C-alpha cells in the first residue's frame, strides 16, 4: 500500500509528520487516522514501531498525555487503544459533571436556595 511521493513532496510530508499534533476538536480516532496517512507516505526504514508509538504519544493532547500510565509503549496500536480509552473516560466524566451541574441548578428554588 505504498504510495509514490516526489522528493520535494517527501520533504514536506516529513516536516508535517515531525510537527503533527492533535488539535482542539480532533478525536483520538481522527488523530490516529491522519497519523497513519502520514506514516504511509514516509520511508518506513527510518521509523521503528517504538519510534512511531512515542511520536504518536507525544502528539496527544495534554489532558490525555498526563493521564497515560508511565512506561514504554510497545506499539502504535497500544498507545492508540490506551489514548482512546482515556478519551472516552474523560468525555464521560465531562457528561456526568454537566448532568450534576444541571441537576443542582434544577434543585434550587426561586431565590437560588436548595
Buried (B, 14 or more C-beta within 10 A) or exposed (E): EEEEBEEEEBEEBBEEBEEBEBEEEEBBEEBBEBBEEBBEBBEEEEBEBEEBBBBBBEBBBEEBBEBBEEEEBEEBBBBBBBBBEBBEEBEEEEEEEEEEEEEEEEEEEEEEEE
